[in-house]
């Protein structure tokens, strides 16, 4: 078991112990971590390892053995908390990619609110990495990624509704990260 979950190596080891059997989810996770590494210049030097670690761990809540609520940001954050992960890492996993919108759809807002959401370049860059990476690790632009999610999840489903509502918030985070990286939209 990794001892330094907020390091890229420790986070990668934990993710690799939980996600490979999930196929595309594992491919997605590896690509999100690589994308976060590419976007690391958008955050302070002190936060770069934390960003990449959060990217490795953002979807661990999908692991069948961690499933409790069925809401992967919350299940992942709770698991990391039991492992003694640093609070910021737990909070980033809990709030990645507009989780508050899906928590509302699922009636889990109070449970998610236990974890403070930091509005920061780190959360923005984590959203950027996730929202520009497809379900099997493809490199997507933001609109293609959102459209892909909306096609994959049935209209009226919790995820479809949440992503529809979260789109402006997620787009703004992606735009802020691109701006911090000096990349035009």
GIZITA-V663798 format. One line per field, one symbol per residue. ss: DSSP state (2 for helix, 1 for strand, 0 for the rest). phi: phi as a letter, one per 40 degrees, with the letter a starting at -180 (. if undefined). psi: psi as a letter, one per 40 degrees, with the letter a starting at -180 (. if undefined). Layout:
# GIZITA-V663798
ss = ???
phi = ???
psi = ???
This chain:
# GIZITA-V663798
ss = 00000002222222222202220222222222222222222200222222222222200222022200000222222222220000222222222222222222220022222000000022222222220010000010022222222222000002222222222222222222222200000
phi = .ccbccbdccccccdccbbdccgdcccdcccccccccccdccbcdcbcccdcccccbdbcccddcbcbcgbccccccccccccgcddccdccccbcfgddccdcccgbcccccdbccccadccdcccdcccbbccbgccbcdccccccccccbddgcdcdcccdccdccccccccccdcccgbcc
psi = hidgdeidddddddddedddeebdddddddddddddddedeeiiddedddddddddededeehdeehceehdddddddddddefiiddddddddeiffdddddddeffddddedhhhhhiddddddddddeehiefeihiidddddddddddhhheiddddddddeddddddddddddddefhi.
